[in-house]
Amino acid sequence: MPEAQIKEALVEFDTAVKAADGIAISGSLSKIETLLATHRTTLHPQLLHFLEGRSYAKALLYLGGRSEFTKPGSPPGGCGNH
């Protein structure tokens, strides 16, 4: 099942970012891109949208995972300007 593989790669990426491990970040990004290219036509449109936009935290949440990716500086849907 590609979703499980994608979720695993996203968790690996999340872990690598937290550890500031450049080699692991590169490897996990490569895995994500390969999985996306291979399974693009069978993925749910929302998941595809997140992955194509490199919204990896959203993709991981969509797949039922938890993410510690950096939170946005402004609330969702807002630019933070008053």
GROMACS elastic network, one bead per residue, 0.5 to 0.9 nm:
[ bonds ]
;  ai    aj funct       b0    kb
    1     4     6  0.57567   500
    1     5     6  0.68538   500
    2     5     6  0.50540   500
    2     6     6  0.60419   500
    2     7     6  0.84887   500
    2    35     6  0.72518   500
    2    36     6  0.88832   500
    2    39     6  0.68619   500
    2    42     6  0.87518   500
    2    43     6  0.80914   500
    3     6     6  0.50213   500
    3     7     6  0.60176   500
    3     8     6  0.85356   500
    3    43     6  0.78113   500
    3    63     6  0.72059   500
    4     7     6  0.50554   500
    4     8     6  0.61679   500
    4     9     6  0.86576   500
    4    63     6  0.81224   500
    5     8     6  0.50851   500
    5     9     6  0.62307   500
    5    10     6  0.86282   500
    5    32     6  0.86979   500
    5    35     6  0.77121   500
    6     9     6  0.50694   500
    6    10     6  0.61223   500
    6    11     6  0.86111   500
    6    31     6  0.82359   500
    6    32     6  0.62834   500
    6    35     6  0.66440   500
    6    36     6  0.80432   500
    6    59     6  0.89493   500
    6    60     6  0.84605   500
    6    63     6  0.86604   500
    7    10     6  0.50502   500
    7    11     6  0.61849   500
    7    12     6  0.85920   500
    7    59     6  0.80908   500
    7    60     6  0.60913   500
    7    63     6  0.64179   500
    7    64     6  0.84322   500
    7    65     6  0.73311   500
    8    11     6  0.51375   500
    8    12     6  0.62080   500
    8    13     6  0.86317   500
    9    13     6  0.61518   500
    9    14     6  0.86264   500
    9    28     6  0.57405   500
    9    29     6  0.77963   500
    9    31     6  0.64575   500
    9    32     6  0.59786   500
    9    35     6  0.89491   500
   10    14     6  0.61170   500
   10    15     6  0.85728   500
   10    28     6  0.72876   500
   10    29     6  0.82485   500
   10    32     6  0.71425   500
   10    56     6  0.67557   500
   10    57     6  0.80837   500
   10    59     6  0.80761   500
   10    60     6  0.63168   500
   10    67     6  0.89877   500
   11    15     6  0.61454   500
   11    16     6  0.85209   500
   11    28     6  0.88795   500
   11    60     6  0.75594   500
   11    65     6  0.79288   500
   11    66     6  0.84350   500
   11    67     6  0.77667   500
   12    15     6  0.51365   500
   12    16     6  0.60871   500
   12    17     6  0.86257   500
   12    24     6  0.78724   500
   12    25     6  0.80057   500
   12    28     6  0.61802   500
   13    16     6  0.50186   500
   13    17     6  0.61241   500
   13    18     6  0.86320   500
   13    24     6  0.72715   500
   13    25     6  0.55967   500
   13    26     6  0.84446   500
   13    27     6  0.83079   500
   13    28     6  0.52287   500
   13    29     6  0.68008   500
   13    32     6  0.88005   500
   13    56     6  0.87911   500
   14    17     6  0.52238   500
   14    18     6  0.63294   500
   14    19     6  0.87170   500
   14    25     6  0.83159   500
   14    56     6  0.86746   500
   14    57     6  0.83242   500
   14    67     6  0.69081   500
   14    68     6  0.69968   500
   14    69     6  0.64903   500
   15    18     6  0.51934   500
   15    19     6  0.62597   500
   15    20     6  0.85769   500
   15    21     6  0.87050   500
   15    24     6  0.87449   500
   15    25     6  0.85612   500
   15    68     6  0.87277   500
   16    19     6  0.50453   500
   16    20     6  0.59445   500
   16    21     6  0.52166   500
   16    22     6  0.73729   500
   16    23     6  0.83688   500
   16    24     6  0.55194   500
   16    25     6  0.52847   500
   16    26     6  0.89777   500
   16    28     6  0.80833   500
   17    21     6  0.64227   500
   17    22     6  0.78293   500
   17    24     6  0.82847   500
   17    25     6  0.63314   500
   17    69     6  0.79730   500
   18    21     6  0.78803   500
   18    68     6  0.80878   500
   18    69     6  0.80729   500
   19    22     6  0.87158   500
   20    24     6  0.86230   500
   20    25     6  0.79366   500
   21    24     6  0.53974   500
   21    25     6  0.60953   500
   21    26     6  0.86828   500
   22    26     6  0.61379   500
   22    27     6  0.85771   500
   23    26     6  0.51912   500
   23    27     6  0.62034   500
   23    28     6  0.86615   500
   24    27     6  0.50117   500
   24    28     6  0.60391   500
   24    29     6  0.84437   500
   25    28     6  0.52935   500
   25    29     6  0.60881   500
   25    30     6  0.85364   500
   26    29     6  0.51883   500
   26    30     6  0.61406   500
   26    31     6  0.86620   500
   27    30     6  0.51094   500
   27    31     6  0.62577   500
   27    32     6  0.87197   500
   28    32     6  0.61669   500
   28    33     6  0.86223   500
   29    32     6  0.50333   500
   29    33     6  0.61595   500
   29    34     6  0.85495   500
   30    33     6  0.51734   500
   30    34     6  0.61293   500
   30    35     6  0.86009   500
   31    34     6  0.51240   500
   31    35     6  0.61304   500
   31    36     6  0.85204   500
   32    35     6  0.51976   500
   32    36     6  0.60929   500
   32    37     6  0.86370   500
   32    51     6  0.82949   500
   33    36     6  0.50147   500
   33    37     6  0.61350   500
   33    38     6  0.85482   500
   33    51     6  0.84542   500
   33    52     6  0.89516   500
   34    37     6  0.51531   500
   34    38     6  0.60791   500
   34    39     6  0.85521   500
   35    38     6  0.50934   500
   35    39     6  0.59646   500
   35    40     6  0.79064   500
   36    39     6  0.53966   500
   36    40     6  0.52650   500
   36    43     6  0.84396   500
   36    48     6  0.77727   500
   36    51     6  0.73544   500
   36    52     6  0.81353   500
   37    40     6  0.54667   500
   37    41     6  0.86711   500
   38    41     6  0.81543   500
   39    42     6  0.55377   500
   39    43     6  0.63327   500
   40    43     6  0.56307   500
   40    44     6  0.87831   500
   40    48     6  0.69122   500
   41    44     6  0.85376   500
   41    48     6  0.89220   500
   42    45     6  0.87855   500
   43    46     6  0.82720   500
   43    47     6  0.65757   500
   43    48     6  0.60346   500
   44    47     6  0.53773   500
   44    48     6  0.61576   500
   44    49     6  0.86438   500
   45    49     6  0.60499   500
   45    50     6  0.87124   500
   46    49     6  0.50238   500
   46    50     6  0.63716   500
   46    51     6  0.87347   500
   46    59     6  0.84582   500
   46    62     6  0.84244   500
   47    50     6  0.51499   500
   47    51     6  0.61989   500
   47    52     6  0.85220   500
   47    58     6  0.84813   500
   47    59     6  0.58602   500
   47    62     6  0.70099   500
   47    63     6  0.81620   500
   48    51     6  0.51726   500
   48    52     6  0.59479   500
   48    53     6  0.83944   500
   48    59     6  0.84388   500
   49    52     6  0.52691   500
   49    53     6  0.60830   500
   49    54     6  0.84675   500
   49    55     6  0.83158   500
   49    59     6  0.86545   500
   50    53     6  0.51877   500
   50    54     6  0.60110   500
   50    56     6  0.66178   500
   50    57     6  0.85961   500
   50    58     6  0.64053   500
   50    59     6  0.54126   500
   50    62     6  0.89067   500
   51    55     6  0.59175   500
   51    56     6  0.62741   500
   51    58     6  0.86265   500
   51    59     6  0.64006   500
   52    55     6  0.76501   500
   53    56     6  0.82263   500
   54    57     6  0.85774   500
   54    58     6  0.89374   500
   54    59     6  0.84593   500
   55    58     6  0.54561   500
   55    59     6  0.62417   500
   55    60     6  0.87473   500
   56    60     6  0.60395   500
   56    61     6  0.84897   500
   56    67     6  0.89180   500
   56    69     6  0.83967   500
   57    60     6  0.51434   500
   57    61     6  0.61808   500
   57    62     6  0.85198   500
   57    65     6  0.89277   500
   57    66     6  0.81621   500
   57    67     6  0.58635   500
   57    68     6  0.78872   500
   57    69     6  0.60828   500
   57    70     6  0.86467   500
   58    61     6  0.50318   500
   58    62     6  0.59794   500
   58    63     6  0.85810   500
   58    67     6  0.84837   500
   59    63     6  0.62748   500
   59    64     6  0.87819   500
   59    65     6  0.86735   500
   60    63     6  0.50869   500
   60    64     6  0.64424   500
   60    65     6  0.51589   500
   60    66     6  0.66824   500
   60    67     6  0.67666   500
   61    64     6  0.50525   500
   61    66     6  0.58706   500
   61    67     6  0.69344   500
   62    65     6  0.72910   500
   63    66     6  0.89897   500
   67    70     6  0.87482   500
   68    71     6  0.79230   500
   70    73     6  0.88722   500
   71    74     6  0.85447   500
   72    75     6  0.69389   500
   72    76     6  0.77233   500
   73    79     6  0.86229   500
   73    80     6  0.76003   500
   74    77     6  0.81870   500
   74    78     6  0.61617   500
   74    79     6  0.58905   500
   74    81     6  0.86573   500
   75    78     6  0.53985   500
   75    79     6  0.73437   500
   75    80     6  0.68882   500
   76    79     6  0.81571   500
   78    81     6  0.77781   500
   79    82     6  0.86451   500
